[in-house]
Amino acid sequence: MKDFFGKCGFNCGRCAAYKENVKTEEARQRGSDGWKKYFGFQIRLDRMYCDGCQTPDKENPVLLDRSCAIRKCAVINGVETCAHCSEYQACMHDLKIFNPDVNREKIEERMETPMPEEDYIAFIKPYQHLMHLDEIRASLDPEDIAEAKVSTVKPRIADFPDDLPFSREERSAFKALYLLITAVESISGSTQAQQVALKKRKEYFLKLLWTFGLFGELKEGKDSHLIIDCEIYFAQKLIGQWNKVALYLNILQGYGVHCELCTVN
């Protein structure tokens, strides 16, 4: 095996599915089992193969994820990796497009057991893309960094109707909700990768808002707010990572929408 980095920073050369590493059924099985153990998903052995995303499209490469927005964005911008792009800081550090949980400490904490060094090298380190990209970025000269081809997509948003047949208080509540949704929908990314990431976050954000509006119970007090329990939350098939949930609840609160997620006893 040798180091060979994909556009997103994955070390393709050491990936369990890279073509040079899956020449035997035993190797494919080991890779599939390792992903199941540490990431919770398993690839069929006949699909444990990837030419690596640096292979040009004209060569019709076999890729594990042909729909990867990161690869598409890098191809559009003509960069070797995300680290070579002028929007790298915005994508990787501001938007945090990549999953920050791909690291040894968090996985060991989740599994409640130390990870063998050989497993870390085989199944975790190759996919610590941000670490790899930061190292690549630090090695580049200014002339190695290409200007991204930016394209902002602006949504078409209708004006708030002023003739709603409701009381002043009700119209005020509806307008506050309109302004919140408008603010969320107006957020736009500059690159393909940013737009895809923001689209997914908007979808989750609006579904979270809908869930609280549909199932939330009003908790009266000095700071009145809506509350739902975890059972309802997970029944809606929303994400379960508390740090992400808390982030979105804080955003809602910033717009004056106070919501709370409580635990089930």
C-alpha positions in Angstrom: 0.0 0.0 0.0 1.1 3.6 -0.6 -0.4 7.0 0.1 -2.8 8.1 -2.7 -5.3 10.8 -1.8 -8.7 11.3 -3.3 -10.3 14.7 -3.9 -12.0 14.7 -0.5 -8.8 13.8 1.4 -9.5 10.1 1.8 -6.3 8.1 1.5 -7.5 6.0 -1.3 -4.2 4.1 -1.5 -4.9 2.6 2.0 -8.7 2.3 1.6 -10.1 -1.1 2.3 -12.0 -1.0 -1.1 -9.3 0.5 -3.3 -8.6 -1.8 -6.3 -5.1 -2.6 -5.4 -6.2 -3.7 -1.9 -9.1 -6.1 -2.8 -7.3 -8.7 -5.0 -8.5 -11.5 -2.8 -11.8 -12.5 -1.2 -10.1 -12.5 2.2 -9.1 -8.9 1.7 -12.6 -7.8 0.7 -14.1 -9.7 3.6 -11.7 -8.0 6.1 -12.5 -4.6 4.7 -16.3 -5.2 4.8 -16.1 -6.6 8.4 -14.0 -3.6 9.5 -16.4 -1.0 8.2 -19.3 -2.9 9.8 -17.5 -3.0 13.2 -16.4 0.7 13.3 -18.9 2.5 11.1 -22.0 0.4 11.3 -22.5 -0.4 7.6 -21.3 -3.4 5.5 -20.6 -3.6 1.8 -21.4 -6.7 -0.2 -18.1 -8.4 -1.2 -18.9 -8.1 -4.9 -19.1 -4.3 -4.4 -15.9 -3.9 -2.4 -14.0 -2.3 -5.3 -13.2 1.3 -6.2 -10.9 2.7 -8.9 -10.3 5.9 -6.7 -12.0 9.2 -7.4 -8.9 10.7 -9.0 -9.7 8.5 -12.0 -11.1 10.7 -14.8 -14.7 10.3 -15.8 -13.7 9.6 -19.4 -12.2 6.4 -18.1 -15.6 5.4 -16.7 -14.3 4.5 -13.3 -16.0 2.1 -10.8 -16.6 4.2 -7.7 -18.2 3.3 -4.4 -20.1 6.6 -4.5 -20.6 7.9 -7.9 -23.0 10.6 -6.6 -20.3 12.2 -4.3 -20.9 15.9 -4.2 -17.3 16.6 -3.1 -15.9 14.8 -6.1 -18.3 16.6 -8.5 -17.4 19.9 -7.0 -13.6 19.3 -7.2 -14.0 18.2 -10.9 -16.0 21.3 -11.7 -13.3 23.5 -10.1 -10.5 21.5 -11.7 -8.6 20.9 -8.5 -6.7 17.8 -7.4 -8.1 17.9 -3.9 -10.3 20.2 -1.8 -7.2 21.6 -0.3 -6.2 23.1 -3.6 -9.4 25.2 -3.8 -9.8 28.8 -2.7 -13.1 27.9 -0.9 -11.4 25.2 1.3 -11.6 27.2 4.5 -15.3 28.0 3.9 -16.2 24.4 3.1 -14.1 22.4 5.5 -13.9 24.6 8.5 -16.8 27.0 8.4 -19.5 24.7 7.0 -17.8 21.5 8.4 -18.9 19.5 5.4 -17.0 16.4 6.5 -18.0 14.2 9.5 -15.8 15.2 12.5 -16.6 11.9 14.2 -14.1 9.9 12.1 -11.4 9.8 14.6 -9.9 7.3 17.0 -10.9 8.9 20.3 -14.6 9.3 19.5 -14.9 5.7 18.1 -13.2 4.2 21.1 -15.4 6.3 23.4 -18.5 5.0 21.5 -17.3 1.4 21.6 -16.0 1.7 25.2 -12.8 -0.2 24.3 -9.4 0.6 23.0 -8.8 0.1 19.3 -6.0 -2.1 18.1 -3.3 -0.1 16.3 -3.6 -2.2 13.2 -7.3 -1.5 13.0 -6.8 2.2 13.4 -4.3 2.2 10.5 -6.6 0.0 8.3 -10.1 1.4 9.0 -9.9 4.8 10.6 -6.8 6.8 9.6 -7.4 6.5 5.8 -10.7 8.3 6.2 -9.6 11.2 8.4 -10.0 13.5 5.4 -9.8 16.8 7.2 -6.5 15.9 8.8 -5.1 14.9 5.4 -6.4 18.0 3.6 -5.0 20.3 6.3 -1.6 18.6 5.8 -1.8 19.0 2.0 -3.0 22.6 2.3 0.0 23.5 4.5 2.4 22.1 1.9 1.0 24.2 -1.0 2.3 27.5 -2.4 -0.2 30.3 -3.1 0.1 29.6 -6.8 -1.1 26.0 -6.2 -4.5 27.2 -5.0 -7.2 27.6 -7.7 -10.0 30.1 -7.6 -13.3 28.3 -7.2 -16.1 28.7 -9.7 -18.8 30.1 -7.6 -22.5 30.1 -8.4 -25.1 31.3 -6.0 -28.6 30.0 -6.3 -31.2 32.4 -4.9 -34.6 30.9 -4.0 -37.8 32.5 -5.2 -39.8 33.6 -2.1 -43.2 35.1 -2.2 -44.0 38.2 -0.1 -45.9 37.7 3.2 -49.6 38.2 2.6 -51.0 41.2 4.6 -54.7 40.2 4.2 -54.8 37.1 6.4 -58.2 36.7 8.1 -56.6 36.4 11.6 -56.1 38.5 14.7 -53.1 40.8 15.0 -51.5 38.3 17.4 -52.0 35.4 15.0 -50.7 37.3 12.0 -47.7 38.3 14.1 -47.0 34.6 14.9 -47.4 33.6 11.3 -45.1 36.4 10.1 -42.4 35.4 12.6 -42.6 31.8 11.2 -42.4 33.2 7.7 -39.3 35.3 8.4 -37.6 32.3 10.0 -38.3 30.0 7.0 -37.3 32.8 4.6 -34.0 33.3 6.5 -33.3 29.5 6.3 -34.1 29.2 2.6 -32.1 32.3 1.7 -28.8 30.8 2.9 -26.8 29.8 -0.1 -23.4 28.2 -0.8 -20.9 29.3 -3.3 -19.7 25.9 -4.5 -21.4 22.7 -5.5 -20.3 21.0 -2.3 -21.6 23.9 -0.1 -24.9 23.9 -1.9 -25.4 20.2 -1.4 -24.5 20.3 2.3 -26.7 23.3 2.9 -29.7 21.7 1.1 -29.5 18.7 3.4 -29.2 20.9 6.5 -32.2 23.0 5.4 -34.3 19.9 4.9 -33.4 18.7 8.4 -34.0 22.1 9.9 -37.4 22.5 8.4 -38.4 18.9 9.4 -37.3 19.7 12.9 -39.4 22.8 12.9 -42.4 20.9 11.5 -42.0 18.2 14.2 -42.1 20.7 17.0 -45.0 22.5 15.4 -47.0 19.3 14.9 -46.2 17.3 18.1 -44.7 19.9 20.5 -46.5 20.7 23.8 -46.5 24.2 25.1 -44.6 24.5 28.3 -45.7 27.7 30.1 -43.5 29.8 32.2 -41.2 32.8 32.2 -39.7 31.4 28.9 -42.6 29.6 27.2 -41.5 27.1 24.6 -42.5 23.9 22.8 -41.3 20.5 24.1 -41.2 17.0 22.6 -39.8 13.8 24.0 -37.1 11.7 22.4 -39.6 8.9 21.4 -41.4 11.4 19.1 -38.2 12.8 17.9 -36.7 9.5 16.8 -40.1 8.3 15.4 -39.7 11.1 12.8 -36.4 9.6 11.7 -34.4 12.7 12.5 -30.7 12.6 13.2 -29.8 11.3 16.7 -26.5 13.1 17.4 -27.1 15.4 20.3 -24.5 17.9 19.4 -26.2 18.5 16.0 -29.7 18.6 17.5 -28.5 21.2 20.1 -27.0 23.3 17.3 -30.3 23.5 15.4 -32.3 24.2 18.6 -29.9 27.1 19.3 -30.4 28.5 15.8 -34.2 28.3 16.3 -33.8 30.1 19.6 -31.9 32.8 17.9 -35.0 33.5 15.8 -37.2 33.6 18.9 -38.5 30.0 18.5 -37.9 28.2 21.8 -38.0 24.4 21.6 -36.8 21.7 24.0 -36.0 18.0 23.5 -36.5 16.0 26.8 -35.4 12.5 27.6 -37.7 9.5 28.1 -37.7 8.2 31.7 
